[in-house]
Amino acid sequence: MSTDAAAKGPASYFPSIEKKYGQPIAHWKELIRSSPLTKHMELVAWLKAEHGLGHGHANALVKHTLDEGAK
């Protein structure tokens, strides 16, 4: 077993999000924080519609960002 702590939960999606969409996670979190939307599913739908993210990736980013209390 590796001694490195593997990312769990929403953060486990972060490497594939960065690879697929070419932006660091900080970019997506800033978009979420700066959005006038506040509800989880509104933000997910917005990321999907306006930024082309898949549902799982959008959901993971929103959950992680909102859990940080940044919104």
CHARMM-style PDB file with segment names, atoms N, HN, CA, C and O in Angstrom:
ATOM      1  N   MET     1       0.843  -1.189   0.000  1.00  0.00      PROA
ATOM      2  CA  MET     1       0.000   0.000   0.000  1.00  0.00      PROA
ATOM      3  C   MET     1       0.885   1.248   0.000  1.00  0.00      PROA
ATOM      4  O   MET     1       1.895   1.296   0.702  1.00  0.00      PROA
ATOM      5  N   SER     2       0.515   2.226  -0.764  1.00  0.00      PROA
ATOM      6  HN  SER     2      -0.306   2.187  -1.333  1.00  0.00      PROA
ATOM      7  CA  SER     2       1.292   3.444  -0.888  1.00  0.00      PROA
ATOM      8  C   SER     2       1.186   4.282   0.383  1.00  0.00      PROA
ATOM      9  O   SER     2       0.161   4.261   1.064  1.00  0.00      PROA
ATOM     10  N   THR     3       2.235   5.007   0.692  1.00  0.00      PROA
ATOM     11  HN  THR     3       3.067   5.024   0.138  1.00  0.00      PROA
ATOM     12  CA  THR     3       2.203   5.895   1.844  1.00  0.00      PROA
ATOM     13  C   THR     3       1.593   7.245   1.484  1.00  0.00      PROA
ATOM     14  O   THR     3       1.279   8.039   2.370  1.00  0.00      PROA
ATOM     15  N   ASP     4       1.426   7.507   0.196  1.00  0.00      PROA
ATOM     16  HN  ASP     4       1.681   6.861  -0.523  1.00  0.00      PROA
ATOM     17  CA  ASP     4       0.790   8.748  -0.231  1.00  0.00      PROA
ATOM     18  C   ASP     4      -0.698   8.681   0.051  1.00  0.00      PROA
ATOM     19  O   ASP     4      -1.344   7.665  -0.205  1.00  0.00      PROA
ATOM     20  N   ALA     5      -1.236   9.763   0.579  1.00  0.00      PROA
ATOM     21  HN  ALA     5      -0.711  10.588   0.787  1.00  0.00      PROA
ATOM     22  CA  ALA     5      -2.674   9.808   0.845  1.00  0.00      PROA
ATOM     23  C   ALA     5      -3.394  10.036  -0.483  1.00  0.00      PROA
ATOM     24  O   ALA     5      -3.219  11.066  -1.133  1.00  0.00      PROA
ATOM     25  N   ALA     6      -4.196   9.065  -0.866  1.00  0.00      PROA
ATOM     26  HN  ALA     6      -4.339   8.228  -0.338  1.00  0.00      PROA
ATOM     27  CA  ALA     6      -4.966   9.199  -2.101  1.00  0.00      PROA
ATOM     28  C   ALA     6      -6.128  10.152  -1.862  1.00  0.00      PROA
ATOM     29  O   ALA     6      -6.742  10.141  -0.796  1.00  0.00      PROA
ATOM     30  N   ALA     7      -6.425  10.977  -2.863  1.00  0.00      PROA
ATOM     31  HN  ALA     7      -5.926  10.986  -3.730  1.00  0.00      PROA
ATOM     32  CA  ALA     7      -7.553  11.896  -2.756  1.00  0.00      PROA
ATOM     33  C   ALA     7      -8.837  11.095  -2.679  1.00  0.00      PROA
ATOM     34  O   ALA     7      -9.001  10.084  -3.363  1.00  0.00      PROA
ATOM     35  N   LYS     8      -9.736  11.558  -1.841  1.00  0.00      PROA
ATOM     36  HN  LYS     8      -9.603  12.379  -1.285  1.00  0.00      PROA
ATOM     37  CA  LYS     8     -11.021  10.889  -1.670  1.00  0.00      PROA
ATOM     38  C   LYS     8     -12.134  11.877  -1.940  1.00  0.00      PROA
ATOM     39  O   LYS     8     -11.928  13.091  -1.933  1.00  0.00      PROA
ATOM     40  N   GLY     9     -13.317  11.339  -2.177  1.00  0.00      PROA
ATOM     41  HN  GLY     9     -13.485  10.353  -2.182  1.00  0.00      PROA
ATOM     42  CA  GLY     9     -14.478  12.191  -2.401  1.00  0.00      PROA
ATOM     43  C   GLY     9     -14.322  13.020  -3.660  1.00  0.00      PROA
ATOM     44  O   GLY     9     -13.703  12.586  -4.632  1.00  0.00      PROA
ATOM     45  N   PRO    10     -14.893  14.228  -3.634  1.00  0.00      PROA
ATOM     46  CA  PRO    10     -14.852  15.080  -4.829  1.00  0.00      PROA
ATOM     47  C   PRO    10     -13.447  15.355  -5.343  1.00  0.00      PROA
ATOM     48  O   PRO    10     -13.243  15.468  -6.552  1.00  0.00      PROA
ATOM     49  N   ALA    11     -12.485  15.463  -4.451  1.00  0.00      PROA
ATOM     50  HN  ALA    11     -12.650  15.371  -3.470  1.00  0.00      PROA
ATOM     51  CA  ALA    11     -11.110  15.777  -4.869  1.00  0.00      PROA
ATOM     52  C   ALA    11     -10.499  14.669  -5.723  1.00  0.00      PROA
ATOM     53  O   ALA    11      -9.534  14.910  -6.449  1.00  0.00      PROA
ATOM     54  N   SER    12     -11.044  13.474  -5.646  1.00  0.00      PROA
ATOM     55  HN  SER    12     -11.827  13.278  -5.057  1.00  0.00      PROA
ATOM     56  CA  SER    12     -10.500  12.386  -6.459  1.00  0.00      PROA
ATOM     57  C   SER    12     -10.709  12.643  -7.957  1.00  0.00      PROA
ATOM     58  O   SER    12     -10.033  12.038  -8.790  1.00  0.00      PROA
ATOM     59  N   TYR    13     -11.626  13.522  -8.294  1.00  0.00      PROA
ATOM     60  HN  TYR    13     -12.175  14.013  -7.617  1.00  0.00      PROA
ATOM     61  CA  TYR    13     -11.888  13.874  -9.693  1.00  0.00      PROA
ATOM     62  C   TYR    13     -10.918  14.942 -10.228  1.00  0.00      PROA
ATOM     63  O   TYR    13     -10.804  15.119 -11.440  1.00  0.00      PROA
ATOM     64  N   PHE    14     -10.224  15.647  -9.332  1.00  0.00      PROA
ATOM     65  HN  PHE    14     -10.316  15.502  -8.347  1.00  0.00      PROA
ATOM     66  CA  PHE    14      -9.453  16.814  -9.735  1.00  0.00      PROA
ATOM     67  C   PHE    14      -8.401  16.546 -10.806  1.00  0.00      PROA
ATOM     68  O   PHE    14      -8.307  17.333 -11.747  1.00  0.00      PROA
ATOM     69  N   PRO    15      -7.603  15.480 -10.718  1.00  0.00      PROA
ATOM     70  CA  PRO    15      -6.613  15.262 -11.788  1.00  0.00      PROA
ATOM     71  C   PRO    15      -7.256  15.103 -13.163  1.00  0.00      PROA
ATOM     72  O   PRO    15      -6.746  15.638 -14.147  1.00  0.00      PROA
ATOM     73  N   SER    16      -8.360  14.379 -13.242  1.00  0.00      PROA
ATOM     74  HN  SER    16      -8.774  13.943 -12.442  1.00  0.00      PROA
ATOM     75  CA  SER    16      -8.995  14.195 -14.552  1.00  0.00      PROA
ATOM     76  C   SER    16      -9.679  15.471 -15.029  1.00  0.00      PROA
ATOM     77  O   SER    16      -9.747  15.719 -16.233  1.00  0.00      PROA
ATOM     78  N   ILE    17     -10.185  16.281 -14.108  1.00  0.00      PROA
ATOM     79  HN  ILE    17     -10.130  16.080 -13.130  1.00  0.00      PROA
ATOM     80  CA  ILE    17     -10.787  17.572 -14.485  1.00  0.00      PROA
ATOM     81  C   ILE    17      -9.713  18.473 -15.100  1.00  0.00      PROA
ATOM     82  O   ILE    17      -9.927  19.065 -16.157  1.00  0.00      PROA
ATOM     83  N   GLU    18      -8.572  18.572 -14.441  1.00  0.00      PROA
ATOM     84  HN  GLU    18      -8.398  18.091 -13.581  1.00  0.00      PROA
ATOM     85  CA  GLU    18      -7.497  19.419 -14.961  1.00  0.00      PROA
ATOM     86  C   GLU    18      -7.010  18.927 -16.316  1.00  0.00      PROA
ATOM     87  O   GLU    18      -6.760  19.727 -17.218  1.00  0.00      PROA
ATOM     88  N   LYS    19      -6.875  17.623 -16.460  1.00  0.00      PROA
ATOM     89  HN  LYS    19      -7.078  16.973 -15.728  1.00  0.00      PROA
ATOM     90  CA  LYS    19      -6.414  17.054 -17.733  1.00  0.00      PROA
ATOM     91  C   LYS    19      -7.424  17.283 -18.853  1.00  0.00      PROA
ATOM     92  O   LYS    19      -7.054  17.692 -19.953  1.00  0.00      PROA
ATOM     93  N   LYS    20      -8.691  17.021 -18.573  1.00  0.00      PROA
ATOM     94  HN  LYS    20      -8.992  16.689 -17.679  1.00  0.00      PROA
ATOM     95  CA  LYS    20      -9.711  17.105 -19.617  1.00  0.00      PROA
ATOM     96  C   LYS    20     -10.015  18.532 -20.051  1.00  0.00      PROA
ATOM     97  O   LYS    20     -10.189  18.791 -21.242  1.00  0.00      PROA
ATOM     98  N   TYR    21     -10.081  19.462 -19.097  1.00  0.00      PROA
ATOM     99  HN  TYR    21      -9.939  19.251 -18.130  1.00  0.00      PROA
ATOM    100  CA  TYR    21     -10.521  20.821 -19.418  1.00  0.00      PROA
ATOM    101  C   TYR    21      -9.386  21.845 -19.480  1.00  0.00      PROA
ATOM    102  O   TYR    21      -9.611  23.000 -19.842  1.00  0.00      PROA
ATOM    103  N   GLY    22      -8.168  21.424 -19.129  1.00  0.00      PROA
ATOM    104  HN  GLY    22      -7.985  20.486 -18.835  1.00  0.00      PROA
ATOM    105  CA  GLY    22      -7.001  22.281 -19.310  1.00  0.00      PROA
ATOM    106  C   GLY    22      -6.898  23.483 -18.389  1.00  0.00      PROA
ATOM    107  O   GLY    22      -6.158  24.424 -18.675  1.00  0.00      PROA
ATOM    108  N   GLN    23      -7.622  23.460 -17.305  1.00  0.00      PROA
ATOM    109  HN  GLN    23      -8.224  22.695 -17.073  1.00  0.00      PROA
ATOM    110  CA  GLN    23      -7.569  24.562 -16.335  1.00  0.00      PROA
ATOM    111  C   GLN    23      -7.303  23.980 -14.949  1.00  0.00      PROA
ATOM    112  O   GLN    23      -7.752  22.875 -14.644  1.00  0.00      PROA
ATOM    113  N   PRO    24      -6.578  24.715 -14.111  1.00  0.00      PROA
ATOM    114  CA  PRO    24      -6.359  24.227 -12.749  1.00  0.00      PROA
ATOM    115  C   PRO    24      -7.660  24.286 -11.934  1.00  0.00      PROA
ATOM    116  O   PRO    24      -8.581  25.028 -12.272  1.00  0.00      PROA
ATOM    117  N   ILE    25      -7.717  23.518 -10.891  1.00  0.00      PROA
ATOM    118  HN  ILE    25      -6.968  22.915 -10.616  1.00  0.00      PROA
ATOM    119  CA  ILE    25      -8.902  23.484 -10.037  1.00  0.00      PROA
ATOM    120  C   ILE    25      -9.202  24.868  -9.473  1.00  0.00      PROA
ATOM    121  O   ILE    25     -10.368  25.232  -9.316  1.00  0.00      PROA
ATOM    122  N   ALA    26      -8.180  25.629  -9.174  1.00  0.00      PROA
ATOM    123  HN  ALA    26      -7.234  25.334  -9.302  1.00  0.00      PROA
ATOM    124  CA  ALA    26      -8.374  26.988  -8.649  1.00  0.00      PROA
ATOM    125  C   ALA    26      -9.205  27.843  -9.614  1.00  0.00      PROA
ATOM    126  O   ALA    26     -10.002  28.674  -9.178  1.00  0.00      PROA
ATOM    127  N   HSD    27      -9.022  27.643 -10.902  1.00  0.00      PROA
ATOM    128  HN  HSD    27      -8.375  26.968 -11.256  1.00  0.00      PROA
ATOM    129  CA  HSD    27      -9.803  28.373 -11.908  1.00  0.00      PROA
ATOM    130  C   HSD    27     -11.293  28.078 -11.754  1.00  0.00      PROA
ATOM    131  O   HSD    27     -12.116  28.992 -11.727  1.00  0.00      PROA
ATOM    132  N   TRP    28     -11.630  26.793 -11.654  1.00  0.00      PROA
ATOM    133  HN  TRP    28     -10.961  26.050 -11.676  1.00  0.00      PROA
ATOM    134  CA  TRP    28     -13.034  26.395 -11.544  1.00  0.00      PROA
ATOM    135  C   TRP    28     -13.642  26.855 -10.228  1.00  0.00      PROA
ATOM    136  O   TRP    28     -14.797  27.280 -10.190  1.00  0.00      PROA
ATOM    137  N   LYS    29     -12.873  26.772  -9.152  1.00  0.00      PROA
ATOM    138  HN  LYS    29     -11.936  26.426  -9.182  1.00  0.00      PROA
ATOM    139  CA  LYS    29     -13.381  27.219  -7.852  1.00  0.00      PROA
ATOM    140  C   LYS    29     -13.657  28.719  -7.863  1.00  0.00      PROA
ATOM    141  O   LYS    29     -14.647  29.176  -7.292  1.00  0.00      PROA
ATOM    142  N   GLU    30     -12.789  29.477  -8.506  1.00  0.00      PROA
ATOM    143  HN  GLU    30     -11.984  29.105  -8.969  1.00  0.00      PROA
ATOM    144  CA  GLU    30     -12.996  30.924  -8.584  1.00  0.00      PROA
ATOM    145  C   GLU    30     -14.255  31.240  -9.391  1.00  0.00      PROA
ATOM    146  O   GLU    30     -15.013  32.140  -9.028  1.00  0.00      PROA
ATOM    147  N   LEU    31     -14.482  30.507 -10.481  1.00  0.00      PROA
ATOM    148  HN  LEU    31     -13.866  29.776 -10.776  1.00  0.00      PROA
ATOM    149  CA  LEU    31     -15.718  30.699 -11.249  1.00  0.00      PROA
ATOM    150  C   LEU    31     -16.943  30.434 -10.376  1.00  0.00      PROA
ATOM    151  O   LEU    31     -17.908  31.198 -10.397  1.00  0.00      PROA
ATOM    152  N   ILE    32     -16.894  29.361  -9.621  1.00  0.00      PROA
ATOM    153  HN  ILE    32     -16.110  28.740  -9.604  1.00  0.00      PROA
ATOM    154  CA  ILE    32     -18.021  29.005  -8.754  1.00  0.00      PROA
ATOM    155  C   ILE    32     -18.224  30.087  -7.701  1.00  0.00      PROA
ATOM    156  O   ILE    32     -19.352  30.516  -7.459  1.00  0.00      PROA
ATOM    157  N   ARG    33     -17.150  30.525  -7.081  1.00  0.00      PROA
ATOM    158  HN  ARG    33     -16.234  30.177  -7.277  1.00  0.00      PROA
ATOM    159  CA  ARG    33     -17.253  31.555  -6.034  1.00  0.00      PROA
ATOM    160  C   ARG    33     -17.775  32.878  -6.582  1.00  0.00      PROA
ATOM    161  O   ARG    33     -18.499  33.595  -5.892  1.00  0.00      PROA
ATOM    162  N   SER    34     -17.414  33.200  -7.806  1.00  0.00      PROA
ATOM    163  HN  SER    34     -16.826  32.618  -8.367  1.00  0.00      PROA
ATOM    164  CA  SER    34     -17.813  34.492  -8.370  1.00  0.00      PROA
ATOM    165  C   SER    34     -19.186  34.456  -9.024  1.00  0.00      PROA
ATOM    166  O   SER    34     -19.707  35.502  -9.410  1.00  0.00      PROA
ATOM    167  N   SER    35     -19.773  33.301  -9.154  1.00  0.00      PROA
ATOM    168  HN  SER    35     -19.351  32.451  -8.840  1.00  0.00      PROA
ATOM    169  CA  SER    35     -21.097  33.184  -9.761  1.00  0.00      PROA
ATOM    170  C   SER    35     -22.161  33.764  -8.831  1.00  0.00      PROA
ATOM    171  O   SER    35     -22.063  33.626  -7.611  1.00  0.00      PROA
ATOM    172  N   PRO    36     -23.174  34.412  -9.404  1.00  0.00      PROA
ATOM    173  CA  PRO    36     -24.285  34.885  -8.559  1.00  0.00      PROA
ATOM    174  C   PRO    36     -25.178  33.726  -8.089  1.00  0.00      PROA
ATOM    175  O   PRO    36     -26.008  33.904  -7.198  1.00  0.00      PROA
ATOM    176  N   LEU    37     -25.007  32.555  -8.683  1.00  0.00      PROA
ATOM    177  HN  LEU    37     -24.333  32.411  -9.407  1.00  0.00      PROA
ATOM    178  CA  LEU    37     -25.793  31.393  -8.277  1.00  0.00      PROA
ATOM    179  C   LEU    37     -25.279  30.878  -6.937  1.00  0.00      PROA
ATOM    180  O   LEU    37     -24.090  30.990  -6.636  1.00  0.00      PROA
ATOM    181  N   THR    38     -26.174  30.318  -6.140  1.00  0.00      PROA
ATOM    182  HN  THR    38     -27.139  30.228  -6.384  1.00  0.00      PROA
ATOM    183  CA  THR    38     -25.758  29.837  -4.821  1.00  0.00      PROA
ATOM    184  C   THR    38     -26.160  28.394  -4.547  1.00  0.00      PROA
ATOM    185  O   THR    38     -25.573  27.748  -3.679  1.00  0.00      PROA
ATOM    186  N   LYS    39     -27.145  27.878  -5.269  1.00  0.00      PROA
ATOM    187  HN  LYS    39     -27.622  28.402  -5.974  1.00  0.00      PROA
ATOM    188  CA  LYS    39     -27.614  26.512  -5.015  1.00  0.00      PROA
ATOM    189  C   LYS    39     -26.760  25.506  -5.773  1.00  0.00      PROA
ATOM    190  O   LYS    39     -26.335  25.737  -6.905  1.00  0.00      PROA
ATOM    191  N   HSD    40     -26.526  24.381  -5.105  1.00  0.00      PROA
ATOM    192  HN  HSD    40     -26.870  24.193  -4.185  1.00  0.00      PROA
ATOM    193  CA  HSD    40     -25.660  23.346  -5.659  1.00  0.00      PROA
ATOM    194  C   HSD    40     -26.038  22.968  -7.090  1.00  0.00      PROA
ATOM    195  O   HSD    40     -25.203  23.058  -7.990  1.00  0.00      PROA
ATOM    196  N   MET    41     -27.268  22.551  -7.309  1.00  0.00      PROA
ATOM    197  HN  MET    41     -27.946  22.477  -6.577  1.00  0.00      PROA
ATOM    198  CA  MET    41     -27.653  22.066  -8.642  1.00  0.00      PROA
ATOM    199  C   MET    41     -27.715  23.185  -9.677  1.00  0.00      PROA
ATOM    200  O   MET    41     -27.520  22.932 -10.866  1.00  0.00      PROA
ATOM    201  N   GLU    42     -27.982  24.408  -9.251  1.00  0.00      PROA
ATOM    202  HN  GLU    42     -28.141  24.614  -8.285  1.00  0.00      PROA
ATOM    203  CA  GLU    42     -27.918  25.538 -10.186  1.00  0.00      PROA
ATOM    204  C   GLU    42     -26.481  25.717 -10.688  1.00  0.00      PROA
ATOM    205  O   GLU    42     -26.244  25.924 -11.878  1.00  0.00      PROA
ATOM    206  N   LEU    43     -25.547  25.634  -9.770  1.00  0.00      PROA
ATOM    207  HN  LEU    43     -25.739  25.466  -8.803  1.00  0.00      PROA
ATOM    208  CA  LEU    43     -24.136  25.776 -10.143  1.00  0.00      PROA
ATOM    209  C   LEU    43     -23.679  24.630 -11.035  1.00  0.00      PROA
ATOM    210  O   LEU    43     -22.937  24.848 -11.993  1.00  0.00      PROA
ATOM    211  N   VAL    44     -24.114  23.416 -10.731  1.00  0.00      PROA
ATOM    212  HN  VAL    44     -24.717  23.239  -9.953  1.00  0.00      PROA
ATOM    213  CA  VAL    44     -23.767  22.261 -11.570  1.00  0.00      PROA
ATOM    214  C   VAL    44     -24.305  22.464 -12.979  1.00  0.00      PROA
ATOM    215  O   VAL    44     -23.582  22.280 -13.958  1.00  0.00      PROA
ATOM    216  N   ALA    45     -25.568  22.840 -13.079  1.00  0.00      PROA
ATOM    217  HN  ALA    45     -26.156  22.990 -12.284  1.00  0.00      PROA
ATOM    218  CA  ALA    45     -26.188  23.051 -14.392  1.00  0.00      PROA
ATOM    219  C   ALA    45     -25.468  24.162 -15.163  1.00  0.00      PROA
ATOM    220  O   ALA    45     -25.284  24.056 -16.376  1.00  0.00      PROA
ATOM    221  N   TRP    46     -25.072  25.197 -14.483  1.00  0.00      PROA
ATOM    222  HN  TRP    46     -25.221  25.284 -13.498  1.00  0.00      PROA
ATOM    223  CA  TRP    46     -24.361  26.319 -15.099  1.00  0.00      PROA
ATOM    224  C   TRP    46     -22.997  25.884 -15.636  1.00  0.00      PROA
ATOM    225  O   TRP    46     -22.633  26.227 -16.761  1.00  0.00      PROA
ATOM    226  N   LEU    47     -22.248  25.132 -14.836  1.00  0.00      PROA
ATOM    227  HN  LEU    47     -22.544  24.854 -13.922  1.00  0.00      PROA
ATOM    228  CA  LEU    47     -20.947  24.648 -15.312  1.00  0.00      PROA
ATOM    229  C   LEU    47     -21.095  23.745 -16.529  1.00  0.00      PROA
ATOM    230  O   LEU    47     -20.275  23.785 -17.447  1.00  0.00      PROA
ATOM    231  N   LYS    48     -22.130  22.942 -16.528  1.00  0.00      PROA
ATOM    232  HN  LYS    48     -22.796  22.910 -15.782  1.00  0.00      PROA
ATOM    233  CA  LYS    48     -22.380  22.054 -17.664  1.00  0.00      PROA
ATOM    234  C   LYS    48     -22.761  22.847 -18.908  1.00  0.00      PROA
ATOM    235  O   LYS    48     -22.210  22.619 -19.985  1.00  0.00      PROA
ATOM    236  N   ALA    49     -23.693  23.770 -18.766  1.00  0.00      PROA
ATOM    237  HN  ALA    49     -24.141  23.955 -17.891  1.00  0.00      PROA
ATOM    238  CA  ALA    49     -24.225  24.511 -19.910  1.00  0.00      PROA
ATOM    239  C   ALA    49     -23.247  25.557 -20.448  1.00  0.00      PROA
ATOM    240  O   ALA    49     -23.078  25.690 -21.659  1.00  0.00      PROA
ATOM    241  N   GLU    50     -22.617  26.284 -19.553  1.00  0.00      PROA
ATOM    242  HN  GLU    50     -22.754  26.176 -18.569  1.00  0.00      PROA
ATOM    243  CA  GLU    50     -21.779  27.410 -19.973  1.00  0.00      PROA
ATOM    244  C   GLU    50     -20.308  27.048 -20.187  1.00  0.00      PROA
ATOM    245  O   GLU    50     -19.595  27.726 -20.927  1.00  0.00      PROA
ATOM    246  N   HSD    51     -19.866  25.981 -19.538  1.00  0.00      PROA
ATOM    247  HN  HSD    51     -20.445  25.430 -18.937  1.00  0.00      PROA
ATOM    248  CA  HSD    51     -18.438  25.664 -19.589  1.00  0.00      PROA
ATOM    249  C   HSD    51     -18.149  24.259 -20.098  1.00  0.00      PROA
ATOM    250  O   HSD    51     -16.989  23.858 -20.185  1.00  0.00      PROA
ATOM    251  N   GLY    52     -19.189  23.511 -20.434  1.00  0.00      PROA
ATOM    252  HN  GLY    52     -20.132  23.836 -20.364  1.00  0.00      PROA
ATOM    253  CA  GLY    52     -19.023  22.216 -21.067  1.00  0.00      PROA
ATOM    254  C   GLY    52     -18.523  21.087 -20.174  1.00  0.00      PROA
ATOM    255  O   GLY    52     -18.031  20.076 -20.675  1.00  0.00      PROA
ATOM    256  N   LEU    53     -18.641  21.246 -18.864  1.00  0.00      PROA
ATOM    257  HN  LEU    53     -19.041  22.068 -18.457  1.00  0.00      PROA
ATOM    258  CA  LEU    53     -18.200  20.186 -17.964  1.00  0.00      PROA
ATOM    259  C   LEU    53     -19.232  19.062 -17.941  1.00  0.00      PROA
ATOM    260  O   LEU    53     -20.425  19.290 -18.136  1.00  0.00      PROA
ATOM    261  N   GLY    54     -18.752  17.858 -17.702  1.00  0.00      PROA
ATOM    262  HN  GLY    54     -17.782  17.673 -17.544  1.00  0.00      PROA
ATOM    263  CA  GLY    54     -19.640  16.731 -17.492  1.00  0.00      PROA
ATOM    264  C   GLY    54     -20.277  16.837 -16.120  1.00  0.00      PROA
ATOM    265  O   GLY    54     -19.794  17.568 -15.256  1.00  0.00      PROA
ATOM    266  N   HSD    55     -21.362  16.104 -15.924  1.00  0.00      PROA
ATOM    267  HN  HSD    55     -21.755  15.510 -16.626  1.00  0.00      PROA
ATOM    268  CA  HSD    55     -22.107  16.204 -14.673  1.00  0.00      PROA
ATOM    269  C   HSD    55     -21.247  15.830 -13.454  1.00  0.00      PROA
ATOM    270  O   HSD    55     -21.240  16.555 -12.459  1.00  0.00      PROA
ATOM    271  N   GLY    56     -20.537  14.721 -13.526  1.00  0.00      PROA
ATOM    272  HN  GLY    56     -20.543  14.131 -14.333  1.00  0.00      PROA
ATOM    273  CA  GLY    56     -19.730  14.287 -12.390  1.00  0.00      PROA
ATOM    274  C   GLY    56     -18.638  15.274 -12.033  1.00  0.00      PROA
ATOM    275  O   GLY    56     -18.386  15.531 -10.856  1.00  0.00      PROA
ATOM    276  N   HSD    57     -17.994  15.825 -13.040  1.00  0.00      PROA
ATOM    277  HN  HSD    57     -18.199  15.616 -13.996  1.00  0.00      PROA
ATOM    278  CA  HSD    57     -16.939  16.801 -12.791  1.00  0.00      PROA
ATOM    279  C   HSD    57     -17.514  18.086 -12.202  1.00  0.00      PROA
ATOM    280  O   HSD    57     -16.968  18.626 -11.240  1.00  0.00      PROA
ATOM    281  N   ALA    58     -18.601  18.574 -12.767  1.00  0.00      PROA
ATOM    282  HN  ALA    58     -19.045  18.136 -13.549  1.00  0.00      PROA
ATOM    283  CA  ALA    58     -19.234  19.790 -12.250  1.00  0.00      PROA
ATOM    284  C   ALA    58     -19.700  19.570 -10.813  1.00  0.00      PROA
ATOM    285  O   ALA    58     -19.496  20.427  -9.953  1.00  0.00      PROA
ATOM    286  N   ASN    59     -20.318  18.438 -10.560  1.00  0.00      PROA
ATOM    287  HN  ASN    59     -20.483  17.742 -11.259  1.00  0.00      PROA
ATOM    288  CA  ASN    59     -20.824  18.128  -9.227  1.00  0.00      PROA
ATOM    289  C   ASN    59     -19.687  18.080  -8.205  1.00  0.00      PROA
ATOM    290  O   ASN    59     -19.819  18.612  -7.103  1.00  0.00      PROA
ATOM    291  N   ALA    60     -18.582  17.449  -8.566  1.00  0.00      PROA
ATOM    292  HN  ALA    60     -18.475  17.017  -9.462  1.00  0.00      PROA
ATOM    293  CA  ALA    60     -17.437  17.352  -7.658  1.00  0.00      PROA
ATOM    294  C   ALA    60     -16.864  18.731  -7.339  1.00  0.00      PROA
ATOM    295  O   ALA    60     -16.560  19.023  -6.183  1.00  0.00      PROA
ATOM    296  N   LEU    61     -16.715  19.571  -8.346  1.00  0.00      PROA
ATOM    297  HN  LEU    61     -16.962  19.333  -9.286  1.00  0.00      PROA
ATOM    298  CA  LEU    61     -16.185  20.915  -8.127  1.00  0.00      PROA
ATOM    299  C   LEU    61     -17.094  21.745  -7.235  1.00  0.00      PROA
ATOM    300  O   LEU    61     -16.623  22.417  -6.317  1.00  0.00      PROA
ATOM    301  N   VAL    62     -18.391  21.700  -7.501  1.00  0.00      PROA
ATOM    302  HN  VAL    62     -18.773  21.154  -8.246  1.00  0.00      PROA
ATOM    303  CA  VAL    62     -19.342  22.479  -6.701  1.00  0.00      PROA
ATOM    304  C   VAL    62     -19.358  21.976  -5.266  1.00  0.00      PROA
ATOM    305  O   VAL    62     -19.294  22.774  -4.331  1.00  0.00      PROA
ATOM    306  N   LYS    63     -19.441  20.673  -5.081  1.00  0.00      PROA
ATOM    307  HN  LYS    63     -19.492  20.025  -5.841  1.00  0.00      PROA
ATOM    308  CA  LYS    63     -19.483  20.119  -3.722  1.00  0.00      PROA
ATOM    309  C   LYS    63     -18.245  20.517  -2.933  1.00  0.00      PROA
ATOM    310  O   LYS    63     -18.348  20.984  -1.799  1.00  0.00      PROA
ATOM    311  N   HSD    64     -17.083  20.334  -3.529  1.00  0.00      PROA
ATOM    312  HN  HSD    64     -16.998  19.955  -4.450  1.00  0.00      PROA
ATOM    313  CA  HSD    64     -15.838  20.653  -2.832  1.00  0.00      PROA
ATOM    314  C   HSD    64     -15.763  22.136  -2.488  1.00  0.00      PROA
ATOM    315  O   HSD    64     -15.363  22.500  -1.382  1.00  0.00      PROA
ATOM    316  N   THR    65     -16.142  22.982  -3.424  1.00  0.00      PROA
ATOM    317  HN  THR    65     -16.467  22.687  -4.322  1.00  0.00      PROA
ATOM    318  CA  THR    65     -16.084  24.432  -3.206  1.00  0.00      PROA
ATOM    319  C   THR    65     -17.080  24.858  -2.131  1.00  0.00      PROA
ATOM    320  O   THR    65     -16.732  25.629  -1.236  1.00  0.00      PROA
ATOM    321  N   LEU    66     -18.306  24.366  -2.210  1.00  0.00      PROA
ATOM    322  HN  LEU    66     -18.588  23.740  -2.937  1.00  0.00      PROA
ATOM    323  CA  LEU    66     -19.306  24.748  -1.209  1.00  0.00      PROA
ATOM    324  C   LEU    66     -18.953  24.192   0.167  1.00  0.00      PROA
ATOM    325  O   LEU    66     -19.215  24.839   1.180  1.00  0.00      PROA
ATOM    326  N   ASP    67     -18.365  23.009   0.213  1.00  0.00      PROA
ATOM    327  HN  ASP    67     -18.152  22.483  -0.610  1.00  0.00      PROA
ATOM    328  CA  ASP    67     -17.961  22.429   1.492  1.00  0.00      PROA
ATOM    329  C   ASP    67     -16.858  23.247   2.174  1.00  0.00      PROA
ATOM    330  O   ASP    67     -16.713  23.204   3.395  1.00  0.00      PROA
ATOM    331  N   GLU    68     -16.087  23.987   1.382  1.00  0.00      PROA
ATOM    332  HN  GLU    68     -16.204  24.022   0.390  1.00  0.00      PROA
ATOM    333  CA  GLU    68     -15.051  24.845   1.936  1.00  0.00      PROA
ATOM    334  C   GLU    68     -15.647  26.101   2.569  1.00  0.00      PROA
ATOM    335  O   GLU    68     -14.953  26.848   3.260  1.00  0.00      PROA
ATOM    336  N   GLY    69     -16.929  26.325   2.331  1.00  0.00      PROA
ATOM    337  HN  GLY    69     -17.493  25.719   1.770  1.00  0.00      PROA
ATOM    338  CA  GLY    69     -17.566  27.519   2.872  1.00  0.00      PROA
ATOM    339  C   GLY    69     -17.223  28.762   2.093  1.00  0.00      PROA
ATOM    340  O   GLY    69     -17.340  29.876   2.603  1.00  0.00      PROA
ATOM    341  N   ALA    70     -16.797  28.578   0.851  1.00  0.00      PROA
ATOM    342  HN  ALA    70     -16.702  27.673   0.436  1.00  0.00      PROA
ATOM    343  CA  ALA    70     -16.347  29.707   0.038  1.00  0.00      PROA
ATOM    344  C   ALA    70     -17.489  30.437  -0.630  1.00  0.00      PROA
ATOM    345  O   ALA    70     -17.272  31.507  -1.200  1.00  0.00      PROA
ATOM    346  N   LYS    71     -18.671  29.913  -0.586  1.00  0.00      PROA
ATOM    347  HN  LYS    71     -18.847  29.044  -0.123  1.00  0.00      PROA
ATOM    348  CA  LYS    71     -19.792  30.517  -1.319  1.00  0.00      PROA
ATOM    349  C   LYS    71     -20.738  31.187  -0.364  1.00  0.00      PROA
ATOM    350  OT1 LYS    71     -21.745  31.754  -0.788  1.00  0.00      PROA
TER     351      LYS     71
END
